[in-house]
Amino acid sequence: MAKKDYYEVLGLSKDADEKEIKSAFRKLAKQYHPDLNPDNKEAEAKFKEVNEAYEVLSDSDKKAKYDKFGHAAFDPNQGFGGGGFSGGGFGGFEDIFGDIFGDMFGGGGRSSQRTGPRPGSDLKLKIDITFEEAAFGTKKEIKINRVEKCSTCDGSGAKKGTSKKTCSTCGGTGTVRTVQRTPFGQFASTQTCSTCRGTGEIVENPCTSCNGTGKEKKSRNITINIPAGVDTNSVLPLRGEGNHGDKGAPAGDL
């Protein structure tokens, strides 16, 4: 049976660029992946076909040969010396399979990690000033509403007189490691612990003021210096004046 055109397999035109080729492969690999289509021989065959097409079109040298000679470029009987395919070797696909398995299993790929406490989010505030203030500069006192460290528990989230406990799920690391067995070998991923949400600690007796979050919403007045010559839509960042971060992580910006 004659092989299908590789561009046709991926649903692409022959002038598709590298980004389009990768995007098409990701979509089809997820659609026909054996783990999502158990005992489906047709899907398995389609997955292999998609994989073979991507192996050629994602490699600039192989793609150039294929564009010039078609499938004959990889037929040892034709004398082109194309070298054929790697068969079961998927080393060159590690990054993209890592992305795919991360999407499928809710975590990162082979080596991706989402560890540590999250920094605070940034805040945005629009300020209207007069032409004179823009031309010569001025100081403005503004009121902001932001998330700050809880003053009752000092940000721990635990009730006074109690303390947090080490998360038993992750052992205090804030991450858990999972291994997925696939037709192409094992794919390990490190994910944020869902029990403690990456903090490594559990609050058994939450603070009554913040309900265990370690944060509270407060209003603050701050003074900002507006330099002379600012233009419309100018951005004046104030480092660390945004929302409070988790577990000692830096605050966001304003």
C-alpha positions in Angstrom: 0.0 0.0 0.0 1.3 3.4 -1.0 2.2 5.7 1.9 0.1 8.7 2.5 1.7 12.2 2.0 3.2 13.4 5.3 1.7 16.8 4.9 -1.7 15.3 4.3 -1.3 13.1 7.4 -0.9 16.2 9.5 -3.5 18.1 7.7 -1.1 20.7 6.4 -0.2 22.5 3.2 3.3 22.0 1.8 4.4 25.5 2.9 3.6 24.9 6.5 6.2 26.3 8.9 7.8 24.7 11.9 5.3 26.1 14.4 2.3 24.8 12.3 3.9 21.4 12.0 4.5 21.1 15.7 1.0 22.4 16.5 -0.7 19.9 14.1 1.4 17.0 15.6 0.4 17.9 19.2 -3.3 18.0 18.3 -3.3 14.7 16.4 -0.9 12.9 18.9 -3.3 13.7 21.7 -6.3 12.7 19.6 -5.0 9.3 18.7 -2.7 8.5 21.7 -3.1 4.8 22.7 -3.7 5.7 26.3 -6.8 7.6 25.3 -7.9 5.0 22.8 -7.3 1.6 24.6 -7.7 -1.5 22.4 -8.3 0.7 19.3 -6.0 -0.7 16.6 -7.1 2.0 14.1 -6.2 4.8 16.5 -2.8 3.1 17.2 -2.1 2.8 13.5 -3.0 6.5 13.0 -0.8 7.5 15.9 2.2 5.7 14.4 1.4 7.4 11.0 1.2 10.8 12.6 4.5 10.2 14.5 6.3 9.1 11.4 5.2 12.2 9.5 6.3 14.4 12.3 9.7 12.7 12.6 10.4 13.7 9.0 8.8 17.1 8.8 10.2 18.4 12.1 13.7 17.6 10.9 15.0 20.3 8.5 17.3 17.8 6.7 14.8 15.0 6.4 12.1 17.6 5.4 14.3 18.9 2.6 14.9 15.4 1.2 11.2 14.6 1.5 10.1 17.8 -0.3 12.5 16.9 -3.1 12.2 13.1 -3.5 9.1 12.2 -1.5 9.0 8.8 0.3 11.7 7.5 -2.0 14.2 9.6 -0.1 13.9 7.1 2.8 13.7 3.9 0.8 17.0 2.1 1.0 16.2 0.3 -2.2 16.2 3.7 -4.1 19.8 4.4 -3.3 19.2 7.8 -1.6 20.8 6.7 1.7 18.1 8.4 3.7 18.7 6.2 6.7 15.0 5.3 7.3 13.3 5.9 10.6 14.3 5.3 14.2 11.5 2.9 14.8 11.1 2.8 18.6 13.5 5.6 19.3 11.5 8.6 20.5 14.4 10.6 22.1 13.9 13.5 19.8 10.3 13.8 20.8 11.0 14.2 24.5 10.0 17.8 24.8 6.8 17.6 22.8 5.7 14.3 24.4 6.4 15.9 27.8 4.0 18.7 26.9 1.4 16.3 25.7 1.6 14.1 28.7 1.5 17.2 30.9 -1.8 18.2 29.3 -3.2 14.6 29.5 -2.2 13.9 33.1 -2.6 17.3 34.6 1.1 17.9 35.3 4.4 18.8 33.6 6.4 16.7 31.3 9.4 14.5 31.9 11.3 17.2 33.9 8.9 20.1 34.4 8.2 21.3 37.8 5.8 23.8 39.4 7.3 24.1 42.8 7.5 26.6 45.6 5.1 29.2 46.9 3.4 31.6 44.4 4.4 35.2 44.3 1.7 37.8 44.8 -0.3 39.0 41.8 0.2 42.5 40.4 -2.3 45.3 40.7 -3.2 48.0 38.2 -4.6 51.4 38.9 -5.4 54.2 36.5 -4.7 57.8 37.6 -5.9 60.9 35.9 -3.7 64.0 36.1 -3.8 67.5 34.7 -1.7 68.8 31.9 0.4 70.9 34.3 1.0 67.9 36.5 2.1 65.8 33.6 4.4 68.6 32.4 6.0 69.5 35.7 5.6 66.4 37.8 3.7 66.0 41.0 3.0 63.7 44.0 -0.3 61.9 44.3 -1.8 60.1 47.3 -3.8 57.1 46.1 -5.9 54.5 47.9 -5.4 50.8 47.0 -7.1 47.6 48.1 -4.7 44.8 48.2 -4.2 41.4 49.9 -1.8 41.6 52.8 -0.4 39.2 55.4 -3.0 38.4 58.1 -2.2 40.5 61.2 -3.8 38.0 63.5 -1.8 34.9 62.6 1.2 36.8 61.0 0.5 35.0 57.7 0.8 31.5 59.0 -2.9 30.7 58.6 -2.9 28.8 61.8 -5.0 29.7 64.9 -3.1 31.4 67.7 -1.3 28.9 69.9 -1.2 26.2 67.1 1.2 25.6 64.3 1.1 24.1 60.8 1.8 20.4 60.2 4.1 19.0 57.5 2.0 17.7 54.6 2.0 13.9 54.7 1.3 13.6 51.0 4.5 15.3 49.8 6.6 15.1 53.0 6.8 18.9 53.1 8.4 19.4 49.6 5.2 20.8 48.1 5.5 18.5 45.1 4.7 14.9 44.2 6.4 12.8 41.5 4.3 10.6 39.3 5.3 8.1 36.6 3.2 7.3 33.6 3.8 4.1 31.7 3.3 4.5 27.9 4.1 2.5 24.8 7.3 4.7 24.5 8.6 4.1 28.0 8.1 5.8 31.3 7.4 9.5 31.6 8.0 11.0 35.0 6.5 14.4 36.0 6.8 16.5 39.1 3.6 18.3 40.0 2.4 20.7 42.7 1.0 18.7 45.6 -2.8 19.0 45.5 -3.2 18.4 49.2 -1.1 21.4 50.4 -1.2 23.3 47.1 2.6 23.5 47.0 3.2 25.0 50.5 4.4 21.7 52.0 2.3 22.4 55.1 -1.2 21.7 56.3 -3.3 24.0 58.6 -5.3 21.8 61.0 -6.6 24.6 63.2 -7.2 27.6 60.9 -7.0 31.2 62.0 -10.5 32.6 62.6 -9.6 36.0 61.0 -8.4 34.7 57.6 -9.9 31.2 57.6 -6.5 29.6 57.2 -5.4 31.6 54.2 -2.8 33.7 56.0 -4.1 36.7 54.1 -6.5 39.5 54.5 -7.8 42.4 52.3 -6.8 45.8 53.4 -7.0 49.4 52.1 -3.9 51.5 52.1 -3.0 55.1 51.1 0.3 55.4 49.4 2.1 58.4 47.8 3.5 58.1 44.3 5.9 60.4 42.6 4.9 61.3 39.0 7.9 62.6 37.1 7.8 65.6 34.8 7.1 64.8 31.2 5.0 61.7 31.6 2.9 60.9 28.6 -0.6 59.4 28.2 -0.8 55.7 29.1 2.6 55.8 30.8 3.2 53.0 33.2 4.9 53.7 36.6 5.7 50.4 38.3 5.9 50.3 42.1 7.8 47.2 43.1 6.4 45.1 45.9 3.2 47.2 46.3 0.9 44.5 44.9 -0.8 41.6 46.6 1.0 39.5 49.3 2.8 36.3 48.1 2.4 32.8 49.5 4.6 31.6 52.3 7.3 34.2 52.1 7.2 34.6 48.3 7.6 38.2 47.1 4.6 40.5 46.8 3.4 41.5 43.3 3.9 45.0 41.8 1.5 47.9 41.4 
